[in-house]
Amino acid sequence: MKTLFKPDMIYKSRLLGARRFYNIVNEYDYLKRNAFAYPKAEAIIDTFYGLEPEKRRRKTWSEALEDVNLYIFNLM
């Protein structure tokens, strides 16, 4: 596999706190656990459209889990 990144670059980025993508299953478990523990609590606040309260999009933990499950289902 060819890559533009050298092993020492990857090692340095991980030392500095870069994400490790092999933990994706653990992150799904975290989402699922919080969706059942705090279904109505806010999980995500999107400020893409602006910082004003009426322009913010909000997702609860249960809505976020629903969306992720929908994405996974459509990728299968």
N, CA, C and O atoms as a Maestro MAE file, in Angstrom:
{
 s_m_m2io_version
 :::
 2.0.0
}

f_m_ct {
 s_m_title
 :::
 protein
 m_atom[304] {
  # First column is atom index #
  i_m_mmod_type
  r_m_x_coord
  r_m_y_coord
  r_m_z_coord
  i_m_residue_number
  s_m_chain_name
  s_m_pdb_residue_name
  s_m_pdb_atom_name
  i_m_atomic_number
  :::
  1 25 0.832 -1.170 0.000 1 A "MET " " N  " 7
  2 3 0.000 0.000 0.000 1 A "MET " " CA " 6
  3 2 0.888 1.249 0.000 1 A "MET " " C  " 6
  4 15 1.766 1.397 0.849 1 A "MET " " O  " 8
  5 25 0.651 2.127 -0.944 2 A "LYS " " N  " 7
  6 3 1.427 3.360 -1.014 2 A "LYS " " CA " 6
  7 2 0.736 4.438 -0.182 2 A "LYS " " C  " 6
  8 15 -0.491 4.528 -0.150 2 A "LYS " " O  " 8
  9 25 1.533 5.237 0.475 3 A "THR " " N  " 7
  10 3 1.004 6.328 1.275 3 A "THR " " CA " 6
  11 2 1.985 7.493 1.241 3 A "THR " " C  " 6
  12 15 3.185 7.301 1.045 3 A "THR " " O  " 8
  13 25 1.475 8.674 1.428 4 A "LEU " " N  " 7
  14 3 2.328 9.853 1.473 4 A "LEU " " CA " 6
  15 2 2.929 10.058 2.853 4 A "LEU " " C  " 6
  16 15 3.820 10.889 3.030 4 A "LEU " " O  " 8
  17 25 2.447 9.307 3.824 5 A "PHE " " N  " 7
  18 3 2.893 9.487 5.196 5 A "PHE " " CA " 6
  19 2 3.971 8.480 5.552 5 A "PHE " " C  " 6
  20 15 3.870 7.298 5.223 5 A "PHE " " O  " 8
  21 25 4.988 8.956 6.219 6 A "LYS " " N  " 7
  22 3 6.058 8.082 6.695 6 A "LYS " " CA " 6
  23 2 5.701 7.603 8.103 6 A "LYS " " C  " 6
  24 15 4.977 8.293 8.820 6 A "LYS " " O  " 8
  25 25 6.199 6.426 8.510 7 A "PRO " " N  " 7
  26 3 5.867 5.904 9.841 7 A "PRO " " CA " 6
  27 2 6.193 6.868 10.978 7 A "PRO " " C  " 6
  28 15 5.450 6.929 11.958 7 A "PRO " " O  " 8
  29 25 7.281 7.620 10.873 8 A "ASP " " N  " 7
  30 3 7.619 8.558 11.949 8 A "ASP " " CA " 6
  31 2 6.623 9.714 12.014 8 A "ASP " " C  " 6
  32 15 6.388 10.265 13.089 8 A "ASP " " O  " 8
  33 25 6.036 10.086 10.874 9 A "MET " " N  " 7
  34 3 5.018 11.130 10.864 9 A "MET " " CA " 6
  35 2 3.748 10.647 11.573 9 A "MET " " C  " 6
  36 15 3.134 11.384 12.344 9 A "MET " " O  " 8
  37 25 3.370 9.401 11.297 10 A "ILE " " N  " 7
  38 3 2.184 8.832 11.932 10 A "ILE " " CA " 6
  39 2 2.405 8.703 13.434 10 A "ILE " " C  " 6
  40 15 1.520 9.021 14.229 10 A "ILE " " O  " 8
  41 25 3.582 8.238 13.817 11 A "TYR " " N  " 7
  42 3 3.913 8.092 15.235 11 A "TYR " " CA " 6
  43 2 3.840 9.451 15.943 11 A "TYR " " C  " 6
  44 15 3.280 9.551 17.035 11 A "TYR " " O  " 8
  45 25 4.399 10.485 15.329 12 A "LYS " " N  " 7
  46 3 4.393 11.817 15.931 12 A "LYS " " CA " 6
  47 2 2.968 12.356 16.053 12 A "LYS " " C  " 6
  48 15 2.621 12.950 17.074 12 A "LYS " " O  " 8
  49 25 2.149 12.160 15.038 13 A "SER " " N  " 7
  50 3 0.776 12.658 15.096 13 A "SER " " CA " 6
  51 2 -0.014 11.955 16.198 13 A "SER " " C  " 6
  52 15 -0.848 12.575 16.859 13 A "SER " " O  " 8
  53 25 0.245 10.669 16.394 14 A "ARG " " N  " 7
  54 3 -0.451 9.953 17.469 14 A "ARG " " CA " 6
  55 2 0.024 10.407 18.838 14 A "ARG " " C  " 6
  56 15 -0.763 10.473 19.781 14 A "ARG " " O  " 8
  57 25 1.306 10.719 18.950 15 A "LEU " " N  " 7
  58 3 1.814 11.249 20.223 15 A "LEU " " CA " 6
  59 2 1.164 12.591 20.557 15 A "LEU " " C  " 6
  60 15 0.956 12.914 21.726 15 A "LEU " " O  " 8
  61 25 0.848 13.362 19.530 16 A "LEU " " N  " 7
  62 3 0.242 14.676 19.726 16 A "LEU " " CA " 6
  63 2 -1.274 14.612 19.882 16 A "LEU " " C  " 6
  64 15 -1.925 15.646 20.029 16 A "LEU " " O  " 8
  65 25 -1.840 13.404 19.850 17 A "GLY " " N  " 7
  66 3 -3.264 13.251 20.110 17 A "GLY " " CA " 6
  67 2 -4.147 13.063 18.897 17 A "GLY " " C  " 6
  68 15 -5.359 13.259 18.989 17 A "GLY " " O  " 8
  69 25 -3.584 12.689 17.765 18 A "ALA " " N  " 7
  70 3 -4.404 12.470 16.571 18 A "ALA " " CA " 6
  71 2 -5.328 11.269 16.777 18 A "ALA " " C  " 6
  72 15 -5.048 10.372 17.572 18 A "ALA " " O  " 8
  73 25 -6.417 11.279 16.048 19 A "ARG " " N  " 7
  74 3 -7.394 10.194 16.174 19 A "ARG " " CA " 6
  75 2 -6.842 8.894 15.618 19 A "ARG " " C  " 6
  76 15 -6.034 8.876 14.689 19 A "ARG " " O  " 8
  77 25 -7.300 7.825 16.209 20 A "ARG " " N  " 7
  78 3 -7.005 6.485 15.710 20 A "ARG " " CA " 6
  79 2 -8.321 5.917 15.196 20 A "ARG " " C  " 6
  80 15 -9.267 5.757 15.967 20 A "ARG " " O  " 8
  81 25 -8.392 5.617 13.928 21 A "PHE " " N  " 7
  82 3 -9.660 5.237 13.329 21 A "PHE " " CA " 6
  83 2 -10.052 3.790 13.573 21 A "PHE " " C  " 6
  84 15 -11.147 3.379 13.189 21 A "PHE " " O  " 8
  85 25 -9.187 3.011 14.201 22 A "TYR " " N  " 7
  86 3 -9.580 1.640 14.501 22 A "TYR " " CA " 6
  87 2 -10.486 1.583 15.725 22 A "TYR " " C  " 6
  88 15 -10.948 0.501 16.088 22 A "TYR " " O  " 8
  89 25 -10.751 2.712 16.370 23 A "ASN " " N  " 7
  90 3 -11.644 2.748 17.527 23 A "ASN " " CA " 6
  91 2 -13.079 3.074 17.146 23 A "ASN " " C  " 6
  92 15 -13.875 3.431 18.015 23 A "ASN " " O  " 8
  93 25 -13.429 2.961 15.876 24 A "ILE " " N  " 7
  94 3 -14.755 3.360 15.416 24 A "ILE " " CA " 6
  95 2 -15.841 2.518 16.087 24 A "ILE " " C  " 6
  96 15 -16.917 3.040 16.381 24 A "ILE " " O  " 8
  97 25 -15.591 1.234 16.335 25 A "VAL " " N  " 7
  98 3 -16.589 0.384 16.988 25 A "VAL " " CA " 6
  99 2 -16.806 0.865 18.416 25 A "VAL " " C  " 6
  100 15 -17.943 0.913 18.885 25 A "VAL " " O  " 8
  101 25 -15.746 1.215 19.105 26 A "ASN " " N  " 7
  102 3 -15.887 1.715 20.461 26 A "ASN " " CA " 6
  103 2 -16.686 3.011 20.490 26 A "ASN " " C  " 6
  104 15 -17.458 3.235 21.422 26 A "ASN " " O  " 8
  105 25 -16.518 3.858 19.496 27 A "GLU " " N  " 7
  106 3 -17.271 5.105 19.436 27 A "GLU " " CA " 6
  107 2 -18.754 4.835 19.167 27 A "GLU " " C  " 6
  108 15 -19.615 5.549 19.683 27 A "GLU " " O  " 8
  109 25 -19.055 3.822 18.373 28 A "TYR " " N  " 7
  110 3 -20.456 3.454 18.154 28 A "TYR " " CA " 6
  111 2 -21.067 2.945 19.450 28 A "TYR " " C  " 6
  112 15 -22.208 3.279 19.770 28 A "TYR " " O  " 8
  113 25 -20.321 2.143 20.197 29 A "ASP " " N  " 7
  114 3 -20.807 1.649 21.481 29 A "ASP " " CA " 6
  115 2 -21.064 2.801 22.443 29 A "ASP " " C  " 6
  116 15 -22.043 2.784 23.190 29 A "ASP " " O  " 8
  117 25 -20.198 3.792 22.426 30 A "TYR " " N  " 7
  118 3 -20.361 4.984 23.257 30 A "TYR " " CA " 6
  119 2 -21.646 5.725 22.874 30 A "TYR " " C  " 6
  120 15 -22.405 6.151 23.745 30 A "TYR " " O  " 8
  121 25 -21.879 5.873 21.586 31 A "LEU " " N  " 7
  122 3 -23.089 6.528 21.103 31 A "LEU " " CA " 6
  123 2 -24.323 5.752 21.526 31 A "LEU " " C  " 6
  124 15 -25.296 6.340 22.000 31 A "LEU " " O  " 8
  125 25 -24.291 4.442 21.360 32 A "LYS " " N  " 7
  126 3 -25.435 3.600 21.707 32 A "LYS " " CA " 6
  127 2 -25.721 3.643 23.210 32 A "LYS " " C  " 6
  128 15 -26.875 3.740 23.628 32 A "LYS " " O  " 8
  129 25 -24.671 3.570 24.007 33 A "ARG " " N  " 7
  130 3 -24.835 3.605 25.462 33 A "ARG " " CA " 6
  131 2 -25.461 4.930 25.903 33 A "ARG " " C  " 6
  132 15 -26.367 4.944 26.737 33 A "ARG " " O  " 8
  133 25 -24.978 6.037 25.345 34 A "ASN " " N  " 7
  134 3 -25.531 7.342 25.719 34 A "ASN " " CA " 6
  135 2 -26.940 7.551 25.186 34 A "ASN " " C  " 6
  136 15 -27.739 8.244 25.815 34 A "ASN " " O  " 8
  137 25 -27.255 6.969 24.050 35 A "ALA " " N  " 7
  138 3 -28.605 7.094 23.498 35 A "ALA " " CA " 6
  139 2 -29.627 6.430 24.408 35 A "ALA " " C  " 6
  140 15 -30.756 6.907 24.522 35 A "ALA " " O  " 8
  141 25 -29.248 5.341 25.054 36 A "PHE " " N  " 7
  142 3 -30.172 4.674 25.975 36 A "PHE " " CA " 6
  143 2 -30.157 5.313 27.361 36 A "PHE " " C  " 6
  144 15 -31.179 5.318 28.047 36 A "PHE " " O  " 8
  145 25 -29.020 5.847 27.778 37 A "ALA " " N  " 7
  146 3 -28.919 6.459 29.105 37 A "ALA " " CA " 6
  147 2 -29.495 7.880 29.128 37 A "ALA " " C  " 6
  148 15 -30.132 8.279 30.103 37 A "ALA " " O  " 8
  149 25 -29.269 8.635 28.056 38 A "TYR " " N  " 7
  150 3 -29.702 10.045 27.992 38 A "TYR " " CA " 6
  151 2 -30.403 10.324 26.664 38 A "TYR " " C  " 6
  152 15 -29.891 11.108 25.866 38 A "TYR " " O  " 8
  153 25 -31.536 9.720 26.406 39 A "PRO " " N  " 7
  154 3 -32.152 9.847 25.082 39 A "PRO " " CA " 6
  155 2 -32.546 11.270 24.693 39 A "PRO " " C  " 6
  156 15 -32.518 11.610 23.510 39 A "PRO " " O  " 8
  157 25 -32.911 12.103 25.658 40 A "LYS " " N  " 7
  158 3 -33.376 13.462 25.358 40 A "LYS " " CA " 6
  159 2 -32.293 14.528 25.530 40 A "LYS " " C  " 6
  160 15 -32.534 15.699 25.236 40 A "LYS " " O  " 8
  161 25 -31.106 14.144 26.000 41 A "ALA " " N  " 7
  162 3 -30.025 15.110 26.200 41 A "ALA " " CA " 6
  163 2 -29.372 15.465 24.866 41 A "ALA " " C  " 6
  164 15 -29.280 14.628 23.968 41 A "ALA " " O  " 8
  165 25 -28.923 16.709 24.747 42 A "GLU " " N  " 7
  166 3 -28.277 17.142 23.513 42 A "GLU " " CA " 6
  167 2 -26.921 16.484 23.357 42 A "GLU " " C  " 6
  168 15 -26.121 16.452 24.292 42 A "GLU " " O  " 8
  169 25 -26.670 15.962 22.168 43 A "ALA " " N  " 7
  170 3 -25.394 15.327 21.868 43 A "ALA " " CA " 6
  171 2 -24.588 16.170 20.894 43 A "ALA " " C  " 6
  172 15 -23.364 16.253 20.998 43 A "ALA " " O  " 8
  173 25 -25.280 16.794 19.946 44 A "ILE " " N  " 7
  174 3 -24.606 17.534 18.870 44 A "ILE " " CA " 6
  175 2 -25.302 18.875 18.680 44 A "ILE " " C  " 6
  176 15 -26.530 18.949 18.633 44 A "ILE " " O  " 8
  177 25 -24.512 19.922 18.574 45 A "ILE " " N  " 7
  178 3 -25.030 21.242 18.215 45 A "ILE " " CA " 6
  179 2 -24.231 21.710 17.011 45 A "ILE " " C  " 6
  180 15 -23.020 21.913 17.096 45 A "ILE " " O  " 8
  181 25 -24.914 21.877 15.898 46 A "ASP " " N  " 7
  182 3 -24.275 22.266 14.652 46 A "ASP " " CA " 6
  183 2 -24.456 23.764 14.430 46 A "ASP " " C  " 6
  184 15 -25.583 24.259 14.421 46 A "ASP " " O  " 8
  185 25 -23.369 24.476 14.255 47 A "THR " " N  " 7
  186 3 -23.435 25.920 14.030 47 A "THR " " CA " 6
  187 2 -23.056 26.283 12.595 47 A "THR " " C  " 6
  188 15 -22.609 27.400 12.335 47 A "THR " " O  " 8
  189 25 -23.233 25.349 11.666 48 A "PHE " " N  " 7
  190 3 -22.868 25.593 10.275 48 A "PHE " " CA " 6
  191 2 -23.619 26.792 9.694 48 A "PHE " " C  " 6
  192 15 -23.043 27.591 8.954 48 A "PHE " " O  " 8
  193 25 -24.892 26.915 10.026 49 A "TYR " " N  " 7
  194 3 -25.704 27.997 9.462 49 A "TYR " " CA " 6
  195 2 -25.586 29.294 10.240 49 A "TYR " " C  " 6
  196 15 -26.094 30.322 9.794 49 A "TYR " " O  " 8
  197 25 -24.933 29.272 11.386 50 A "GLY " " N  " 7
  198 3 -24.758 30.494 12.162 50 A "GLY " " CA " 6
  199 2 -24.767 30.219 13.651 50 A "GLY " " C  " 6
  200 15 -25.151 29.137 14.096 50 A "GLY " " O  " 8
  201 25 -24.344 31.200 14.407 51 A "LEU " " N  " 7
  202 3 -24.259 31.049 15.855 51 A "LEU " " CA " 6
  203 2 -25.536 31.478 16.574 51 A "LEU " " C  " 6
  204 15 -25.707 31.182 17.757 51 A "LEU " " O  " 8
  205 25 -26.415 32.160 15.887 52 A "GLU " " N  " 7
  206 3 -27.662 32.594 16.509 52 A "GLU " " CA " 6
  207 2 -28.479 31.360 16.893 52 A "GLU " " C  " 6
  208 15 -28.482 30.370 16.161 52 A "GLU " " O  " 8
  209 25 -29.171 31.409 18.034 53 A "PRO " " N  " 7
  210 3 -29.919 30.237 18.506 53 A "PRO " " CA " 6
  211 2 -30.900 29.652 17.493 53 A "PRO " " C  " 6
  212 15 -31.054 28.433 17.422 53 A "PRO " " O  " 8
  213 25 -31.566 30.504 16.705 54 A "GLU " " N  " 7
  214 3 -32.543 29.979 15.742 54 A "GLU " " CA " 6
  215 2 -31.888 29.289 14.542 54 A "GLU " " C  " 6
  216 15 -32.558 28.561 13.810 54 A "GLU " " O  " 8
  217 25 -30.592 29.509 14.335 55 A "LYS " " N  " 7
  218 3 -29.898 28.896 13.199 55 A "LYS " " CA " 6
  219 2 -29.128 27.632 13.578 55 A "LYS " " C  " 6
  220 15 -28.612 26.938 12.702 55 A "LYS " " O  " 8
  221 25 -29.049 27.335 14.848 56 A "ARG " " N  " 7
  222 3 -28.321 26.136 15.290 56 A "ARG " " CA " 6
  223 2 -29.184 24.900 15.091 56 A "ARG " " C  " 6
  224 15 -30.385 24.914 15.358 56 A "ARG " " O  " 8
  225 25 -28.562 23.851 14.624 57 A "ARG " " N  " 7
  226 3 -29.251 22.566 14.519 57 A "ARG " " CA " 6
  227 2 -28.799 21.707 15.691 57 A "ARG " " C  " 6
  228 15 -27.606 21.637 15.985 57 A "ARG " " O  " 8
  229 25 -29.726 21.066 16.349 58 A "ARG " " N  " 7
  230 3 -29.417 20.273 17.537 58 A "ARG " " CA " 6
  231 2 -29.888 18.845 17.349 58 A "ARG " " C  " 6
  232 15 -30.920 18.594 16.727 58 A "ARG " " O  " 8
  233 25 -29.124 17.915 17.891 59 A "LYS " " N  " 7
  234 3 -29.483 16.492 17.866 59 A "LYS " " CA " 6
  235 2 -29.353 15.932 19.276 59 A "LYS " " C  " 6
  236 15 -28.384 16.211 19.981 59 A "LYS " " O  " 8
  237 25 -30.330 15.149 19.670 60 A "THR " " N  " 7
  238 3 -30.219 14.440 20.942 60 A "THR " " CA " 6
  239 2 -29.449 13.150 20.701 60 A "THR " " C  " 6
  240 15 -29.184 12.772 19.560 60 A "THR " " O  " 8
  241 25 -29.095 12.483 21.788 61 A "TRP " " N  " 7
  242 3 -28.357 11.216 21.651 61 A "TRP " " CA " 6
  243 2 -29.173 10.192 20.868 61 A "TRP " " C  " 6
  244 15 -28.631 9.482 20.022 61 A "TRP " " O  " 8
  245 25 -30.473 10.114 21.146 62 A "SER " " N  " 7
  246 3 -31.291 9.125 20.435 62 A "SER " " CA " 6
  247 2 -31.435 9.477 18.950 62 A "SER " " C  " 6
  248 15 -31.449 8.581 18.106 62 A "SER " " O  " 8
  249 25 -31.541 10.764 18.623 63 A "GLU " " N  " 7
  250 3 -31.608 11.163 17.211 63 A "GLU " " CA " 6
  251 2 -30.290 10.875 16.495 63 A "GLU " " C  " 6
  252 15 -30.287 10.454 15.338 63 A "GLU " " O  " 8
  253 25 -29.184 11.098 17.176 64 A "ALA " " N  " 7
  254 3 -27.873 10.822 16.572 64 A "ALA " " CA " 6
  255 2 -27.721 9.327 16.298 64 A "ALA " " C  " 6
  256 15 -27.224 8.937 15.241 64 A "ALA " " O  " 8
  257 25 -28.145 8.489 17.244 65 A "LEU " " N  " 7
  258 3 -28.073 7.038 17.036 65 A "LEU " " CA " 6
  259 2 -28.965 6.608 15.880 65 A "LEU " " C  " 6
  260 15 -28.575 5.762 15.075 65 A "LEU " " O  " 8
  261 25 -30.154 7.183 15.793 66 A "GLU " " N  " 7
  262 3 -31.046 6.883 14.669 66 A "GLU " " CA " 6
  263 2 -30.395 7.219 13.336 66 A "GLU " " C  " 6
  264 15 -30.443 6.427 12.395 66 A "GLU " " O  " 8
  265 25 -29.787 8.397 13.259 67 A "ASP " " N  " 7
  266 3 -29.134 8.825 12.021 67 A "ASP " " CA " 6
  267 2 -27.965 7.914 11.661 67 A "ASP " " C  " 6
  268 15 -27.817 7.526 10.502 67 A "ASP " " O  " 8
  269 25 -27.140 7.572 12.637 68 A "VAL " " N  " 7
  270 3 -25.984 6.702 12.373 68 A "VAL " " CA " 6
  271 2 -26.461 5.324 11.919 68 A "VAL " " C  " 6
  272 15 -25.896 4.753 10.986 68 A "VAL " " O  " 8
  273 25 -27.489 4.785 12.564 69 A "ASN " " N  " 7
  274 3 -28.024 3.488 12.152 69 A "ASN " " CA " 6
  275 2 -28.573 3.545 10.732 69 A "ASN " " C  " 6
  276 15 -28.437 2.587 9.971 69 A "ASN " " O  " 8
  277 25 -29.191 4.663 10.377 70 A "LEU " " N  " 7
  278 3 -29.699 4.830 9.014 70 A "LEU " " CA " 6
  279 2 -28.564 4.852 7.995 70 A "LEU " " C  " 6
  280 15 -28.665 4.236 6.934 70 A "LEU " " O  " 8
  281 25 -27.479 5.567 8.320 71 A "TYR " " N  " 7
  282 3 -26.319 5.604 7.437 71 A "TYR " " CA " 6
  283 2 -25.728 4.210 7.257 71 A "TYR " " C  " 6
  284 15 -25.418 3.797 6.140 71 A "TYR " " O  " 8
  285 25 -25.575 3.490 8.366 72 A "ILE " " N  " 7
  286 3 -25.009 2.141 8.298 72 A "ILE " " CA " 6
  287 2 -25.903 1.236 7.457 72 A "ILE " " C  " 6
  288 15 -25.411 0.498 6.604 72 A "ILE " " O  " 8
  289 25 -27.210 1.288 7.692 73 A "PHE " " N  " 7
  290 3 -28.152 0.457 6.945 73 A "PHE " " CA " 6
  291 2 -28.063 0.735 5.448 73 A "PHE " " C  " 6
  292 15 -28.093 -0.194 4.641 73 A "PHE " " O  " 8
  293 25 -27.953 2.003 5.077 74 A "ASN " " N  " 7
  294 3 -27.892 2.352 3.657 74 A "ASN " " CA " 6
  295 2 -26.561 1.993 3.006 74 A "ASN " " C  " 6
  296 15 -26.488 1.870 1.783 74 A "ASN " " O  " 8
  297 25 -25.519 1.825 3.798 75 A "LEU " " N  " 7
  298 3 -24.219 1.417 3.249 75 A "LEU " " CA " 6
  299 2 -24.115 -0.093 3.048 75 A "LEU " " C  " 6
  300 15 -23.235 -0.576 2.336 75 A "LEU " " O  " 8
  301 25 -25.014 -0.822 3.679 76 A "MET " " N  " 7
  302 3 -24.960 -2.302 3.559 76 A "MET " " CA " 6
  303 2 -25.443 -2.780 2.222 76 A "MET " " C  " 6
  304 15 -25.460 -3.984 1.966 76 A "MET " " O  " 8
  :::
 }
 m_bond[303] {
  # First column is bond index #
  i_m_from
  i_m_to
  i_m_order
  :::
  1 1 2 1
  2 2 3 1
  3 3 4 2
  4 3 5 1
  5 5 6 1
  6 6 7 1
  7 7 8 2
  8 7 9 1
  9 9 10 1
  10 10 11 1
  11 11 12 2
  12 11 13 1
  13 13 14 1
  14 14 15 1
  15 15 16 2
  16 15 17 1
  17 17 18 1
  18 18 19 1
  19 19 20 2
  20 19 21 1
  21 21 22 1
  22 22 23 1
  23 23 24 2
  24 23 25 1
  25 25 26 1
  26 26 27 1
  27 27 28 2
  28 27 29 1
  29 29 30 1
  30 30 31 1
  31 31 32 2
  32 31 33 1
  33 33 34 1
  34 34 35 1
  35 35 36 2
  36 35 37 1
  37 37 38 1
  38 38 39 1
  39 39 40 2
  40 39 41 1
  41 41 42 1
  42 42 43 1
  43 43 44 2
  44 43 45 1
  45 45 46 1
  46 46 47 1
  47 47 48 2
  48 47 49 1
  49 49 50 1
  50 50 51 1
  51 51 52 2
  52 51 53 1
  53 53 54 1
  54 54 55 1
  55 55 56 2
  56 55 57 1
  57 57 58 1
  58 58 59 1
  59 59 60 2
  60 59 61 1
  61 61 62 1
  62 62 63 1
  63 63 64 2
  64 63 65 1
  65 65 66 1
  66 66 67 1
  67 67 68 2
  68 67 69 1
  69 69 70 1
  70 70 71 1
  71 71 72 2
  72 71 73 1
  73 73 74 1
  74 74 75 1
  75 75 76 2
  76 75 77 1
  77 77 78 1
  78 78 79 1
  79 79 80 2
  80 79 81 1
  81 81 82 1
  82 82 83 1
  83 83 84 2
  84 83 85 1
  85 85 86 1
  86 86 87 1
  87 87 88 2
  88 87 89 1
  89 89 90 1
  90 90 91 1
  91 91 92 2
  92 91 93 1
  93 93 94 1
  94 94 95 1
  95 95 96 2
  96 95 97 1
  97 97 98 1
  98 98 99 1
  99 99 100 2
  100 99 101 1
  101 101 102 1
  102 102 103 1
  103 103 104 2
  104 103 105 1
  105 105 106 1
  106 106 107 1
  107 107 108 2
  108 107 109 1
  109 109 110 1
  110 110 111 1
  111 111 112 2
  112 111 113 1
  113 113 114 1
  114 114 115 1
  115 115 116 2
  116 115 117 1
  117 117 118 1
  118 118 119 1
  119 119 120 2
  120 119 121 1
  121 121 122 1
  122 122 123 1
  123 123 124 2
  124 123 125 1
  125 125 126 1
  126 126 127 1
  127 127 128 2
  128 127 129 1
  129 129 130 1
  130 130 131 1
  131 131 132 2
  132 131 133 1
  133 133 134 1
  134 134 135 1
  135 135 136 2
  136 135 137 1
  137 137 138 1
  138 138 139 1
  139 139 140 2
  140 139 141 1
  141 141 142 1
  142 142 143 1
  143 143 144 2
  144 143 145 1
  145 145 146 1
  146 146 147 1
  147 147 148 2
  148 147 149 1
  149 149 150 1
  150 150 151 1
  151 151 152 2
  152 151 153 1
  153 153 154 1
  154 154 155 1
  155 155 156 2
  156 155 157 1
  157 157 158 1
  158 158 159 1
  159 159 160 2
  160 159 161 1
  161 161 162 1
  162 162 163 1
  163 163 164 2
  164 163 165 1
  165 165 166 1
  166 166 167 1
  167 167 168 2
  168 167 169 1
  169 169 170 1
  170 170 171 1
  171 171 172 2
  172 171 173 1
  173 173 174 1
  174 174 175 1
  175 175 176 2
  176 175 177 1
  177 177 178 1
  178 178 179 1
  179 179 180 2
  180 179 181 1
  181 181 182 1
  182 182 183 1
  183 183 184 2
  184 183 185 1
  185 185 186 1
  186 186 187 1
  187 187 188 2
  188 187 189 1
  189 189 190 1
  190 190 191 1
  191 191 192 2
  192 191 193 1
  193 193 194 1
  194 194 195 1
  195 195 196 2
  196 195 197 1
  197 197 198 1
  198 198 199 1
  199 199 200 2
  200 199 201 1
  201 201 202 1
  202 202 203 1
  203 203 204 2
  204 203 205 1
  205 205 206 1
  206 206 207 1
  207 207 208 2
  208 207 209 1
  209 209 210 1
  210 210 211 1
  211 211 212 2
  212 211 213 1
  213 213 214 1
  214 214 215 1
  215 215 216 2
  216 215 217 1
  217 217 218 1
  218 218 219 1
  219 219 220 2
  220 219 221 1
  221 221 222 1
  222 222 223 1
  223 223 224 2
  224 223 225 1
  225 225 226 1
  226 226 227 1
  227 227 228 2
  228 227 229 1
  229 229 230 1
  230 230 231 1
  231 231 232 2
  232 231 233 1
  233 233 234 1
  234 234 235 1
  235 235 236 2
  236 235 237 1
  237 237 238 1
  238 238 239 1
  239 239 240 2
  240 239 241 1
  241 241 242 1
  242 242 243 1
  243 243 244 2
  244 243 245 1
  245 245 246 1
  246 246 247 1
  247 247 248 2
  248 247 249 1
  249 249 250 1
  250 250 251 1
  251 251 252 2
  252 251 253 1
  253 253 254 1
  254 254 255 1
  255 255 256 2
  256 255 257 1
  257 257 258 1
  258 258 259 1
  259 259 260 2
  260 259 261 1
  261 261 262 1
  262 262 263 1
  263 263 264 2
  264 263 265 1
  265 265 266 1
  266 266 267 1
  267 267 268 2
  268 267 269 1
  269 269 270 1
  270 270 271 1
  271 271 272 2
  272 271 273 1
  273 273 274 1
  274 274 275 1
  275 275 276 2
  276 275 277 1
  277 277 278 1
  278 278 279 1
  279 279 280 2
  280 279 281 1
  281 281 282 1
  282 282 283 1
  283 283 284 2
  284 283 285 1
  285 285 286 1
  286 286 287 1
  287 287 288 2
  288 287 289 1
  289 289 290 1
  290 290 291 1
  291 291 292 2
  292 291 293 1
  293 293 294 1
  294 294 295 1
  295 295 296 2
  296 295 297 1
  297 297 298 1
  298 298 299 1
  299 299 300 2
  300 299 301 1
  301 301 302 1
  302 302 303 1
  303 303 304 2
  :::
 }
}
